Amino acid sequence: MSDPHRHHHHEVPYPDRSPAARRSRWAHRLAHRLTPHSHESADKLDPALESSARGLRALWVSLAVLGATALIQAAVVVVSGSVALLGDTVHNTADALTAVPLGIAFVLGRRAATRRFTYGYGRAEDLAGVVVVLTITASAVLAAWTAVDRLLDPRPVAHVPAVAVAALVGFAGNEWVARHRIRVGREIGSAALVADGLHARTDGYTSLAVLLGAGGAALGWRLADPVVGLAITAAIVLVLRDAAREVFRRLMDAVDPALVDRAERVLDEVPGVRGVGELRLRWIGHRLRAEVALVVDGEATVREAHRIAVAAEHALLHAVPRLTAALVHADPAPSPGEADPHLALAHHAAA
């Protein structure tokens, strides 16, 4: 049986040293550096790369939509002086800019594992989620500060119809982006992209609040604009809580218990498995990895135990969405009077 991790070098006795050949070799080396590669099978690697590509496409599309929305609103802010619309514009701009750290994280996550980063770079996505949460926090602080300042120093809002139109544009743009990011984020398992989608949805609702503020200003209530600005702050804080919980759970390696239940059921049905011991799932970016200890016949040969372990991993890969690898350990079923084979490790577990 060939070793899939062994590198094979083929010597070329007379390499082509022409300029064209040198350029070709340089391009090949550059492509090798920039293209994710590993010695895993293609059926595991390709879906992972495709999910990263989908995340990047969602980011760039939403960046374009939110950028256009923010530009339209900023033009109206200049002529109207609406503090509520200013807050909404700031949020849209910040939400568009969060595509940058997320995009960097998706690109990093596509790189192959190294001897230093043996699990790859997928956790960069979790760090990007932290940046998103901090961005939402900064938006809430800025919106609150601007609204309180305008409460203490009320000013009339000019061009109220333009403010109302800009608010509707903000809602439409943000809601479309929110739906797109949340849908793609959930499909590829990216908590950071889902959190960013929740951020966009908040901005959509706050745009509707700006519309209410414009209506109050049209009726002559001078404090309508800053009061709506405070309401926007409260809405952002609520979404901040949801986004922070999502990112915190991912940082703490939390998974949906239903996935664990599903994995246990599938493993119990694998021929040769007598029991499921320790089972762990963890996210690395938007991909899942599993570690599981199975109980098999104590009289089974090494080859037979390995066959059962491979069958168990295969079953898990089919049953658990976004699972890309599983490390399966086979334990022999205990015999009467036999000492626990893990007894020598007990003092390490206690420590």
N, C-alpha and C positions, 0 to 999 in steps of 0.2 A: 504494500500500500504506500503510495507516495505521500510525502510530508508536504501539506499545503503551505507551511510557513517557510519552506526552504527556498532560498533565492538561487536561481540558476544563472550563471554568467557565461556568455558565449563570446569567445575571443574572435576578433576580426583581424586577420593577419596583415591586410593592406587597407587601412581606412582611407576613405576618400577625403582628401584635404582641400578640395576646391572651395572657393568662397560660397557657392550655393550650398554645398554639403555642410559647411560649418554653420551657415545660417539655419539650415534645417535641424542640425543637432542642437543648436542653441534654443530654437523654438520648441523642440521636444522637451528639453530640460525645463524650460519655463512652464510649459503646459503640465509637466509632471509635478512641479512645485505647487501650482495653483489648483490643480484638479484633485479632489478628494480621492484617495486610493487606499485600499487595505487588502488584506488577504482573506476577508470574509467572502462568502458566496454572494453572487450578484443579486439573488432574490432577496437578501436581507438589506443590501446596501442601497439598491436603486429606489425602493419606496422611501427610505429615509432621506435621500437626496431630493426626491420629488417633493416631499413635504416641506423641506426648506425652501425649495424653489417656489412653491405655492405661497408660503409665508412672505417671501420677498415680493412676489407679484402683488399680493394684497397690500403690502406697505407702500409700494410706489404708486399704485392706483389711488389709495386713500390720501397719500401725500399730495398728489396733484389736485384732487377734489377739495381737500381742506385748504390748500394754498390759495386756490381760486376764491373759495368762500371768504377767507380772511382778507384778501385784497379788496373784495367788494365791500365788506363791512368796514374796513379801515378807511376807505374813501368817504363813507357816510359818517363815520365818527368825526372826521376832520370838519365837515360842514355842519354837523348837528350838535356836537359837544355832549352827546349822550354818554353818561358814565356807565349805565347798564350795558349799552352796546359796546363800549370800550372793554368792559370786563369780558363780554362774550367773545370779542375779537382776540383778546389776549389768550383766552382759553383755546380758541381754534388754532392760533399760531403755535401755542405750546404743544397742542395735540399733534399738529402736523410735524413738528420737530422731533417728537418722540419716535418717529419712523427711523431717525438716524441711528440711535443706539440699538434699536431692535434689528435694523438691517445689518449692522456690524455683527450682532450676535448670531444672526442666521448664517452669515457668511463664515464666521468662525466655526459654527457648529458643523459645517460641512467638511472641515479639515479632518484628516485621519488622525487617529491616536498616535502618540509618541511615547518614548520611554519615560518622559517626565509627566506628560498628561496621558496616562494609560487608559483612561476612560474617554478620551477625546475632549472636545471643547464645548460640549452641549450645555454645560452649566453657565456659559456666558449669557444664555437666554434668561436665566434666572436673575443674573445681575442687571440685565436690561429691564426686567420687570421691576426691580428696585428703583431704577432711574425713572420709570413711568410713575410709580407711586410718589416719588419725591417731586416730580413735575406737577402732579395733581395737587399735592400739598402746597407747592408754591403758588399755583393758580388760586387756590382758596384764600391764601393769605393776601395776595394782591387784590383780589376781588373785594375782600372784607375791608381792607385799608382804603381802597378807592371809594367804596360806598359810605363808610363812616365819614370820610373827608367831605363828601358831597352832602351828607346829612347836616354837618356842622356849617357848611357854606353852600346853601341851595342856589342853583342857577337854572335858568330856563333851558328847555331842550328845543332846539330849532329843527325845522324840516322834519316834523313828526311823521308824515307819510313815508319819507325816505327811510327813517329808522324802522318803521313797521315792515317795509319791504325787505330791508337788510336782515331783520330778525327772521322772516320767513325763509330767506335764502340760507341763513345759518342753520335753521332747523332742518331743512331738506338735505343740505350737504352733510351735516353731522349724523343724521339718522341713517342715511345711505351708507356712510363709512362705518358706523357702528355695526349695522347688520352684517356688512361684508367682513369686517375684522373678527367679530364674534363667531360668525359661521365658520370661517376658515380656521380660526384659532381652535375651536372645538373639534373640527374635523382632523386637524394635524396634532392636537394635544398640546398646544402652546398656551400656557397660563399667561405669559407676558402679552401675547397678542389679544387674548380675551380681555385682560385688564385694560389694554389700550382701547379696545372697542367700547368697554364700559365708560371710559373717559370721554370718548366721542359722543356716546349717548347722553351723558350729562350735559355736554355742550349743546346738544340738540334741545333738551328740555329747557335749558337756561335761555336759549334763543326765543322760545315761546314766552318765557317770563319777560324778556325784553319787549316782546310785542304787547304784553299787558301793561308794562311801564309806559310804553308809547301811548296806549289808550288812556291811561290815567293822566298823562301830561296833556293830551288833547282835551281832556275834560277840565283842565285847570288845576290839577293837584300837583304842586311843585315838588312834593316829596316822593311822588310815585317812582321816579327814576332811581333814587338811592335806596328806597325800600325794596324794590325789585332786585337791586344789586345785592342786598343782604340775603334775600331769598335764594339768589343764585349761589351765594356762598354756602348756605345750608345744604342745598342740593349737591354741591360738589363734595361736601364733607361726607354725605351719605354714600356717594359712589366711591369716595376714597376708602371708606371702611370695607366695602366689598372687594375693591381691587387689592387692598393691603392684605386682606384675609386670603385671597387667591394666591398671591405671590408668597406670603408667609408659609402657607401649606406646602407649596412647591419647594421652597428652600429647606423645609423640614422633612422632605421626602414623604409627604403624605400622599396616599392614593385612595381612590374610591374603594371602600370595603367590598362593594359588589364585585370588583375585579378579582379580589383575593378569593371570594367565594367561588367565582366562576373557575378560576385556576385550580382550586382544590377539587372541584367536581370533575374537571377534565382529567386531572392526574389520577384520580381514583379509578377512572375507566380505562386507563392504559393497561394492556395485558402485561402481567408480571409484577405490577405494583401492588404490594400488600398493605401499604399505608403511606400517608403523607406526613412527614415530620415538619421541620421548619420551612416556612415559605415566606419569602420577602420580595416585594416589588419596589422599585424606585424609579423616579423620573431622572433622565439626564437630558436636559433641554426638553424637546417634545417627543422623546423616545423613551420607552420603558425597558428596563432590564430586570431579570428575575434570578433569584437564588433559591434553590429548593433541595431539601434532603428527602429522599424516598427510601422506603423499606422494601427490600427485595428478598427472595429466597436466599438463606444463608449458604446453601450448597451450590448456588449458581456459580458458573465460571466467570472469570473477569470479562470475557467476551460477551457472555449472556447478560451480565449486569450492565455493560456498556451499551448493548443493544437496547435494553429497556430504558436507559437514561436518554439515549438519542430519540427513541420513540416518544418519551415524555416531553422533551424539548420541542419536538416537531408538533405535538398536540397543542402545547402552549402557544407556539407561534401562530397557529391557526385560530385559536380560541380567544386570545387576549389582544384587543386592538392596540396597535402601535408598539407591540413588543418586538424588539429587534434581536434579543439574545437572552439565553437562559443558561445559568451554570447549575447543572444537576449533579448531586452527590448521592450515590447509592450506599445505603447502610444495610448490613445483613440482618435478617430477622433474628431476634434473640432465641437461643436454645436454652433448655432447662439447665440451670447451674452454671451457665456461661457468664463470665464477668462482662460488664459493660465495656465495649471496645474503645469508648471515648473517655474512660476513667483517667487516663494519663493526662487529659486536657482539662480536667475538672478544676485544678488549682488556678489555671489561667482565666477561666470563666469567673471564678470567685473574685480574683483580683480586679 
